[in-house]
Amino acid sequence: MNEVDTLIIGAGLAGLTLARELSGHPGKVMILEKSKSPGGRLSTRLSDFGSFDHGAQYLTSRTPAFTALLNQLSETGKLAPWSPAGKGSSRPWWVGQPGMSTLGKALARGLDISFETRVTEIACEDGGFVVHTQDPAGEKAIYAASRIVAAIPAPQAMDLLVPLDPVFLKLQEVSMAPCWSAMLAFESRLNDLLDLTRGKEGDVLSLIARNGSKPGRDGETFVIHATPEWSRAHIENDPDTVKSAMVSALRQQTGLGDHLPAPVHCKVHRWLYALAETPLDQPFFGNSGNTLFACGDWCIGGRAEAAHQSGLALAQHIISL
């Protein structure tokens, strides 16, 4: 059995921030992550036609701590400014180089993370917790922890933590919207399109982004996001149906119609918990014994910076105990 002091479930921005802050203090910290790589929605998909940031498109900062982190990463070349045609904002936008996944990889460096590890059960035992996990090959592992943090979307955190303490039923107050994302590549440049276009009320697509316009990218690649309303209504549709509908919406919303050429590459991805529509309005949530916690962007708001704020606030709380 693997014994740790603080076991963090989820290697998104909140979990990574928490682990990095705790790593400089006494106590063993470990992260369990069900995916193959860190970063959560700071994700990049590779293809023969170029790369696609199919989750978060860019980063902005309002708080001193997150601004300092972005400045540090930009100085090492891991982030670069992006000023797309159609931006419509004076606030600096930052993107990872060569992809948005660079940020998660940079923050994960030096941390103890077990990837492709899914938590199947958590039980209370001897004043602590026993966590059962399984990898894609069916191999099982058991962890003993004094403290557990679910740094994952609120509905998933509820599933894990409510059986341990019903106080986490409060997370029902959080509403998170899904998002269907499509990744498209074209043979030649689509000159009539802006680098970034927002959808209007009633549109299927909320965002059309020319991914290839970002620093360090190649190819005529686009990422398009469906609105929360459309994504929710079509959440169980098969990928081919979603792909066809989103390409049709792209033809309509760009005004190109049949003049939009068929993409040479088109894949879709379903984000079940993409956006915090109704946040918790507090930086993290925990039980009275300070042994179980939940954190994430959904605690504060729908920006990547909110995940950093949540992880940082929880780290400061744990360190103060």
N, C-alpha and C positions, 0 to 999 in steps of 0.2 A: 504494500500500500504506500502511495506517495503522500507524504505529509507536508502541508503548507500552512502558513498563517492566514494569508488572504488569497482566496481563489476567485479570480475574476472570470466571468463567463461572457465572452464577446471581445473581439479584438478590433472593434471600430474605434473611432476617434476618442470617444469617452473612455473606453476600457484602456486604450493605450496611454492616454494622458494620466489616468489614475495610476496605472502600473509604473510609469516613469517617475511620477512624483513620490510614490511609496518606496521605490527601489533604493533611494538614498537614505532610508531609515531602517531600523532593526525589523526583522521579520521576513520570512520567505514569501514572495509574491509570485503567483503563476497565473497565466491566462489560458483558458480553453476556448478554442475557436473552431466552429464547425466547417468553415470554408478552408480553401487551400492557401489563402493569403490574407494579410491584415488590411484594415482600412474601411471595411463595411461599404458604404455607398460612395466612398472615395475610390472608385473602381475603374479599371481600364481593361477592355477586351481587345485582344490582338487578332489580326486576320491577315490574309495575303494581300489585302487591298489597303491596309493602314490600320491604325489603332482607333479605338472608340472609348471615350469617357462616357459610359452609358448610365452613370449615376449622377453625382454632383458635377456640375459643369465648371465651377470656379469657386474661389474663396474670397470673402471680404472680411474685414476686421473692424471692430468697434472698441474692444477691450484692450488694455495695455498688454496683458499676458499673451493674447493670441496674436496681436500685432508684432510683439517681440519674436514669437515663434516663426511667423511668416517671414519676417526680416532676416532671421537667422538662416532659414532654409533658402531664401533667395540669394543670400551671400555665397552659399555653397553650390548654387546653380540648380538646386532641386525644384525651385519655383521660378516662374517668370511672369511678367505682367502680360495681360491679354486685353487689347482694346478693340473688340470686334466692331465692324460696321453694324449699327443698330443697337449699340450698347445702351445709350440713353441714361447714363449715370456718370457722375463725376468721381465716385468712389473707386479707388484702385481695385482691379480684379486680378487675382493670381491663379495660375494654373500650374499643375505639376509638370515637370519635364523628366522623361518623355511622355508621362501620362499622369492622371490624377492619383493613380495608385502609388506614385512615388512618395507621397506624404506618409501614408500608412507604413510603407516599408522603412522609411527613415525613422519614424517613431518607434517601430518594433525592434530596431537594432539593439542587441544587448539584453533584451527581455526574455524571460523564460515563457515560451508559448508552445502549446501543443496544438498543431493544426489538424484539420479533418477529424476533430474530436467532438462528438455530439453527446451532450449530457442526457442520460436516459432516466435517471432517478436521483433524488436527493433525500437522505434520511437523517433525522436527528439521532445522535448517539454520543453518550458520555459527555454531554455539555457542548458538543461540537457537531460537525456535519460529516456525513459520508456521501461522496458523490460518485455515482456509477456512470461510466462513459463507454462509448463504442465507436470504432473507426469504420470506414467504408468496407474494410475486409472482414468485419465482424469481430475483430480483436477487442477485448474489453480491458478496461483499467479502472482502478478505484483510487480515489483521492480522499484524504482526511483533511478537513480545514476547520479553523477556528472561526473564520469569517467568510461569508460568500457575498459577492457583488454580481448582480445581473446587469451587465452593461449592454443590454439588448433592447429591442422595441418593447414598449409597455405590455402589449398582449402576451408576448412570449415570457416576459418577466413574471407576469401574473401566473401563468401556467406553472412555473417552477416554484414560486415563492408562496403563493396562497396556501398550498397544502402544509407548509411549514409554519406559517403565521398568517391568520386571516386579516391582519392589518393591511396587507397588500391588496385587498379588495378595493382600496382607494384608487388604485391605478385604473379602475373602470372609468374614472372621470376623464382619462386621456383618450382623445380620438385621433387615429392615425389613418391617413389616406394612402391607397395604393397608387402605383404608377406603372403603366405599360411603357416601356422604352424600346425604340427601334433603332437599329444601326444600319445605315445605308452607305454604299459606295457607288460612285458613278464613273464612267470611263473618261469623261472630260468635264471641264469646269462648267458649272451652271451659272453663267454670268448674271442672270436676272435676279438672283437671290442674294439677300443680305447675309452677313455672317451670323446674325442672330435676330430672330423674329419671335415676338410673343403672340400668343393666340388672343383672340377677342372672345367676348361672352358668346356662348353658343357654339364655339369651335370645338372640334375633336382634339386638336393638338394645342397644348399650352406653350410649347417651346419647339422652335426649329433652330438648331445650332450647327453651323459649319465647323465640325470638329477639326478639319484640316487647316483652318485659319489660325489655330493655336500654335504658339512657338514650339518648334521641334517635331511637328507632325508632317506627314506626307499624304498625298492623295486627296481626291475630292470626296471627303467623307462627311457624313451628317449624322447627328443624333437627334431624334425627335421624341418628345414626351407627350403622351396623352394626358388630358385633364384628369383630375381626381374623380370627377363625376363619371366620365366615360370609362375610365379604368375600373371603377367600382362596378359599373353596370355590366362590364365584359370580363370580369376578373376570372371567370372559369372557362372562357373561350379557349379553343385550341390555338396554338401559335400561328398556324397558317391563316386562320380566319382573322386574327388580330393583325397580322402582317399585311394582308390584303386591305383591310379597312384603314390602316394607318397610312399606307402608300396612297390610297384614294384620297384621304384627307389632305395629304401633302400636295397632291395635284390641285385640289380645290383651294386650299388656303394660300398657296403661292400664286395662284392665278395662271399657272402654266398649263393646267389641264393635260391634254394628250401630248403637249409639247415637252412635258417632263419625260425624259428617256427612262426606260426600265433600268433599275439599279442592277449593277453587276454583282452586288452583295447585299443581302438583307437578312438580318436576324433580329429577333425580339427577345426581350427579357422582362420578366414580371417582378417588380418590387412590391411585395405585399404591404410593407410599412415604409413608405417613402417620405411622408410629410406629416409633421405634427400639426393637425388642424386645431385641436384643443389641447394645449399643453397643461402640465400639472401646476405651473406657476410657482415652483420652488426648485432649487438647484439639484436636489436629490431626495430620495425617500428611504427611510430605514425603520427598523423595529425598535422597541424600547430598550432592548438589550445590546444594541449596536453590534449585532452579529449578522444581520441580513440587511442588504441595501439594494437599491435599484437606481441606475443613473442613465443618462442619455440626453440627446438633443430634445426629446419629447418632454423633458422636465421644464424646459425654458422656452423653446421656440423652434421654428423650422429651418434654422441655418446650421451649417457645420460648426460655426463658432460656438453655438449653444452646447454642442456635445463636448467641446473643449472646456467650456465654463463649468459644465456639470461634473465632469471628471476631476477637474481641478478643485472644485468646492468640496467634493466628497473626500479627496485626498487630504485636504487641510483638516477636515473634520476627523478623519481616522487618525491622523498624526497627533491631533490634540487630545485623544482619549488617554 
